[in-house]
Amino acid sequence: MSNQKIWLSSPHMGGTEQNYVNEAFESNWVAPLGPNVTGFENDLEKYIGQDSYVGALSSGTAALHLGLIILGVKAGDEVICQSMTFSASANPIMYQGAIPVFVDSEKETWNICPIALEEAIIDRIAKGNKPKAIIAVHLYGMPYKADEIHAIANKYQIPILEDSAEALGSHYKNQKCGTFGEIGALSFNGNKIITTSGGGAIVAKDREIKDKAVFLSTQARDNAPHYQHSEVGYNYRMSNICAGIGRGQMEVLDKHIALRRKMNEFYKDYFKNREGITVLTEPNEDYFSNHWLSAIVVNPEKTQGKTREDLRLALEKGNIESRPLWKPMHLQPIYEKYPYYGKNIAEDLFNNGLCLPSGSNLTDDDRSRIVNVLDDFFKNNNL
């Protein structure tokens, strides 16, 4: 059995990506526009539905940044952000000179807590600082509690910027993630459910928002025969080459989702009779996760003292990559001075949670190696 590195989530090509890339080279469409960009956007719009409009960009972070700009977030404004997330959810707030306000998670989906969210809104309004936007995240592909979160946002008339970077193909009550917020963001980074190498997309409810995002992403060049600029622009548009990779990846997206979900079932089956290990899974049939990453929580009180970190090191010794859950933003050195609302759910998840190898390209041999390490790790436990 090979001892090659088993990665947490590595790129998985479908086979036709090269065809689209070759077409781009043969036609000399290698700029940040062209048939592949248009085709990729059309593919995404058709896939996610809800009459959405999609603009292909250089990253999911770019989509979040442009989303904040279009929502009117400026220096000094406050933006609520889910604390349990990757830093790219929060960093664009700082790009705008705005102030992040972090909110804890709830235990079922690990996403933004409705109770803590409303507490944060009420308190910020009382302090004279009504939040300008809410960034809600579908963590590891698990949809957030859309009905509850959007009811609160609507109650206080605060727009939601939906971070669906990890959740392409996930859905809640049969509505695809990325289409719930006023604006959504997707990511096609190398470790995502599909990849364009680097890349992302902004999802809008109307054509004007998409057109504005594309305008800003191409240096905000005015419609003139010369280079004229009336607004600050950005170099955020996706290239035709990267979009070609994306078109090929779209052809295997549902297959890759099925394989990721199969990995989640693999872990659920392994841990079902092992006390002290909880696998993140859908709370009920309203939720459908792409299970971009399968994650567990380890309770040392029920595993004879064995911790998340003990398991991570055991896997590392077997040349298998795993990773602690995202360190909450309110615990990060750069963000610890900003307001935080909630309890310690996100912190507990970080301290005890672990992401396990989840790729759609994992083999039976890979799964056997993972099981061997897990069996050895738990062999002294009566689990």
C-alpha positions in Angstrom: 0.0 0.0 0.0 1.4 3.4 -1.0 2.4 5.9 1.6 1.9 9.0 -0.6 0.4 12.0 1.1 -3.4 11.9 1.6 -4.5 15.5 1.3 -7.4 17.2 3.1 -8.9 18.4 -0.2 -6.9 18.4 -3.4 -8.0 19.5 -6.9 -9.8 16.9 -8.9 -9.9 17.3 -12.7 -12.7 15.8 -14.7 -10.9 15.4 -18.0 -12.4 18.0 -20.3 -10.9 21.1 -18.8 -7.9 21.0 -21.1 -10.2 21.2 -24.1 -11.6 24.5 -23.1 -8.2 25.8 -22.2 -6.8 24.7 -25.6 -9.7 26.5 -27.3 -8.8 29.7 -25.5 -5.2 29.4 -26.7 -6.1 28.6 -30.2 -8.5 31.6 -30.4 -6.1 33.8 -28.5 -8.7 34.6 -25.9 -6.4 34.7 -22.9 -7.6 38.0 -21.4 -10.1 38.6 -18.5 -13.0 38.2 -20.9 -14.0 35.8 -23.7 -16.2 32.8 -24.5 -15.1 30.7 -21.5 -15.9 33.6 -19.1 -19.3 34.0 -20.6 -19.9 30.3 -20.8 -18.8 29.7 -17.2 -21.1 32.4 -15.9 -24.0 30.9 -17.9 -23.2 27.4 -16.6 -23.3 28.7 -13.0 -26.5 30.7 -13.5 -28.2 27.7 -14.9 -26.9 25.5 -12.1 -27.8 27.6 -9.1 -31.1 28.9 -10.5 -33.4 31.5 -8.8 -32.9 33.7 -11.9 -29.5 34.6 -10.6 -26.8 36.7 -12.3 -23.2 35.6 -11.9 -20.0 37.5 -12.5 -16.8 35.5 -12.7 -14.0 37.0 -10.6 -10.4 36.3 -9.5 -11.4 35.0 -6.1 -14.2 34.6 -3.6 -12.6 37.3 -1.5 -12.9 39.7 -4.5 -16.6 38.8 -4.6 -17.1 39.6 -0.9 -15.2 42.9 -1.3 -17.2 44.0 -4.3 -20.4 42.9 -2.5 -19.6 45.2 0.4 -18.9 48.1 -1.9 -22.1 47.6 -3.8 -24.0 47.4 -0.5 -22.6 50.8 0.3 -20.3 49.8 3.2 -17.8 52.7 3.8 -15.2 53.6 6.4 -16.6 53.6 9.9 -19.6 51.5 9.1 -20.2 48.3 11.1 -20.6 44.9 9.5 -21.7 41.8 11.4 -19.7 38.7 10.5 -19.9 35.1 11.5 -16.9 34.5 13.8 -16.4 30.8 12.9 -15.0 31.2 9.4 -11.9 31.6 7.3 -10.3 35.1 7.5 -11.4 35.9 3.9 -14.9 36.4 5.2 -13.8 39.2 7.5 -10.8 40.8 5.7 -12.9 42.7 3.1 -14.6 44.5 5.9 -11.2 45.9 6.8 -10.4 46.7 3.1 -13.3 49.2 3.3 -12.1 50.7 6.6 -15.3 49.3 8.2 -15.6 47.8 11.7 -16.3 44.0 12.1 -18.7 42.8 14.7 -18.4 39.1 15.3 -21.2 36.7 16.2 -21.0 33.2 17.7 -22.2 29.9 16.1 -25.0 27.6 17.0 -24.5 23.9 17.7 -26.5 22.3 14.9 -24.9 23.7 11.7 -21.9 25.5 13.3 -23.0 28.7 11.5 -24.1 32.1 12.7 -26.4 31.9 15.8 -29.8 33.6 15.3 -30.1 34.4 19.0 -26.6 36.0 19.2 -27.2 37.7 15.8 -30.3 39.5 17.1 -28.6 40.4 20.4 -25.7 42.0 18.4 -28.1 44.0 16.2 -30.1 45.3 19.1 -27.0 46.3 21.0 -25.3 48.0 18.1 -28.5 50.0 17.3 -28.7 51.0 20.9 -25.2 52.3 20.7 -26.1 54.3 17.6 -24.4 52.0 15.1 -26.9 50.1 13.1 -24.9 47.5 11.1 -24.7 48.1 7.4 -24.6 44.4 6.4 -24.4 40.9 7.7 -21.9 38.3 6.4 -23.3 34.9 6.9 -21.3 31.8 6.0 -22.2 28.2 4.9 -19.4 26.6 6.9 -17.8 23.5 5.3 -20.7 23.4 2.9 -23.4 23.2 5.6 -26.2 25.7 4.9 -26.9 28.2 7.7 -30.3 28.5 9.2 -31.6 30.6 6.3 -35.2 31.0 7.5 -34.2 32.3 10.9 -31.3 34.4 9.8 -33.1 36.1 7.0 -36.2 36.8 9.1 -33.9 38.7 11.6 -32.2 40.5 8.8 -35.5 41.5 7.2 -36.9 42.6 10.6 -34.1 45.1 11.0 -33.7 45.8 7.2 -30.0 44.8 7.1 -28.8 43.2 3.8 -27.1 39.8 3.9 -23.9 39.2 2.0 -23.9 35.4 1.7 -20.5 33.7 1.9 -21.1 30.6 -0.1 -17.4 30.0 -0.9 -17.5 26.5 0.5 -21.1 25.6 -0.4 -21.5 25.4 -4.2 -24.1 22.7 -4.8 -25.5 22.8 -1.2 -29.1 23.7 -0.7 -31.7 24.6 1.9 -35.3 23.6 1.2 -34.2 22.9 -2.4 -32.8 26.4 -2.9 -29.2 26.5 -3.8 -26.7 28.2 -1.5 -25.4 31.5 -2.9 -28.9 32.7 -3.8 -30.3 33.6 -0.4 -28.6 36.9 0.3 -28.8 40.2 -1.5 -25.4 39.3 -2.9 -23.6 35.9 -2.8 -20.0 34.9 -3.1 -18.6 31.6 -4.5 -15.0 30.4 -4.5 -13.1 28.1 -6.9 -9.8 28.0 -5.0 -7.7 24.9 -5.6 -9.2 23.1 -2.6 -12.8 23.8 -3.3 -15.6 21.5 -4.6 -14.6 22.6 -8.1 -11.6 24.7 -9.0 -10.5 27.2 -11.6 -7.0 27.2 -10.0 -7.8 30.5 -8.3 -11.1 32.2 -8.8 -14.5 33.1 -7.5 -17.8 34.6 -8.5 -20.4 37.1 -7.3 -24.0 36.1 -7.4 -26.7 38.8 -7.8 -30.4 39.0 -7.8 -30.6 41.4 -10.6 -28.5 42.3 -13.7 -27.6 45.8 -12.5 -25.6 44.4 -9.5 -23.7 41.9 -11.7 -22.9 44.7 -14.2 -21.7 46.9 -11.4 -19.5 44.2 -10.1 -18.0 43.5 -13.5 -17.4 47.2 -14.1 -15.6 47.6 -10.7 -13.6 44.3 -11.3 -12.2 45.7 -14.6 -10.7 48.8 -13.1 -14.0 50.8 -13.3 -13.3 51.9 -16.9 -15.9 54.4 -18.1 -17.6 54.0 -21.5 -15.2 56.2 -23.4 -12.8 55.8 -26.4 -9.9 56.6 -24.0 -9.1 55.3 -20.5 -11.3 57.3 -18.2 -12.2 56.5 -14.6 -14.8 58.1 -12.4 -14.6 55.5 -9.6 -11.9 53.4 -7.9 -11.7 50.1 -9.7 -10.1 46.7 -9.1 -8.3 44.0 -11.1 -10.7 41.3 -10.0 -12.0 39.8 -13.3 -11.5 36.1 -14.0 -9.3 35.2 -17.0 -10.7 33.2 -20.0 -8.1 30.5 -19.3 -9.2 30.0 -15.7 -12.8 30.1 -16.8 -12.1 27.3 -19.2 -11.0 25.1 -16.3 -14.2 26.0 -14.6 -16.4 25.0 -17.6 -14.8 21.6 -17.5 -15.2 21.3 -13.8 -18.9 22.2 -14.0 -19.4 19.0 -16.1 -18.4 16.9 -13.0 -19.7 19.1 -10.2 -22.6 16.9 -9.2 -20.3 13.8 -9.4 -17.8 15.5 -7.1 -20.6 16.4 -4.7 -21.8 12.8 -4.6 -18.2 11.6 -3.9 -17.7 14.2 -1.1 -21.0 13.1 0.5 -19.9 9.5 0.2 -16.8 10.4 2.3 -19.1 12.0 4.9 -21.1 8.7 5.0 -17.8 6.9 5.4 -16.9 8.8 8.5 -20.4 8.6 9.9 -20.3 4.9 9.5 -16.9 4.6 11.1 -17.7 6.7 14.1 -21.3 5.7 14.7 -20.4 3.3 17.5 -17.5 5.3 18.9 -18.4 7.3 21.9 -17.0 10.8 22.1 -16.9 11.6 18.4 -19.5 13.7 16.6 -19.6 14.1 12.8 -21.1 17.3 11.4 -24.1 16.3 9.4 -27.4 17.9 8.3 -29.8 18.6 11.2 -32.9 17.5 9.1 -34.1 16.9 5.6 -34.4 20.7 4.9 -30.6 20.8 4.6 -28.4 19.3 1.9 -24.6 19.8 2.3 -22.0 19.2 -0.4 -19.8 18.2 2.6 -16.9 20.1 1.1 -15.0 19.1 4.2 -16.1 16.4 6.6 -15.5 17.5 10.2 -15.7 15.9 13.7 -15.7 17.1 17.3 -13.7 15.1 19.8 -14.9 15.0 23.4 -11.8 14.0 25.5 -14.1 13.2 28.5 -15.5 10.3 26.5 -12.3 9.2 24.6 -10.2 8.4 27.6 -8.5 11.8 27.4 -7.5 11.6 23.7 -7.9 14.9 22.1 -8.4 16.5 18.7 -4.7 17.3 18.6 -3.7 13.8 19.5 -5.7 12.5 16.5 -4.3 15.2 14.2 -0.8 14.2 15.1 -1.5 10.5 14.6 -2.9 11.2 11.1 0.1 13.4 10.4 2.4 10.5 11.4 0.6 8.4 8.8 1.2 11.1 6.1 -2.5 12.0 6.2 -3.5 15.7 6.3 -6.1 16.9 8.7 -6.8 20.4 10.1 -8.3 22.0 13.1 -11.6 23.8 12.5 -11.2 27.5 11.6 -10.0 29.5 14.5 -12.8 32.0 15.2 -12.2 35.5 14.1 -12.8 37.1 17.5 -9.8 35.0 18.8 -7.4 36.1 16.0 -4.8 38.6 17.0 -5.8 41.1 14.3 -9.5 40.9 15.3 -9.6 40.3 19.0 -10.2 44.0 19.9 -13.5 44.1 18.0 -17.0 43.5 19.4 -18.1 39.9 19.8 -21.6 38.6 20.7 -22.5 35.1 21.9 -21.1 32.5 24.2 -18.2 30.0 23.6 -19.7 27.6 21.0 -17.3 28.7 18.2 -14.3 28.5 20.6 -15.3 25.0 21.8 -15.6 23.9 18.2 -12.2 25.2 17.4 -10.6 23.6 20.5 -12.1 20.2 19.8 -12.9 20.0 16.1 -11.0 18.4 13.2 -11.4 18.4 9.5 -10.7 15.0 7.9 -9.6 14.1 4.3 -12.7 14.8 2.2 -11.6 15.0 -1.4 -13.7 13.6 -4.3 -10.5 11.9 -5.6 -9.8 9.7 -2.6 -9.4 6.0 -3.3 -10.3 2.8 -1.5 -6.6 2.5 -0.6 -6.7 6.0 0.9 -9.8 5.1 2.9 -8.1 1.9 4.1 -5.1 3.9 5.3 -7.3 6.4 7.1 -9.1 3.5 8.8 -5.9 1.9 9.9 -4.7 5.0 11.6 -8.1 5.5 13.2 -8.2 1.9 14.4 -4.7 2.2 15.9 -5.6 5.5 17.5 -8.7 4.2 19.2 -7.4 0.6 19.9 -7.0 1.3 23.6 -10.5 2.8 23.8 -13.5 0.7 24.4 -15.4 2.5 21.8 
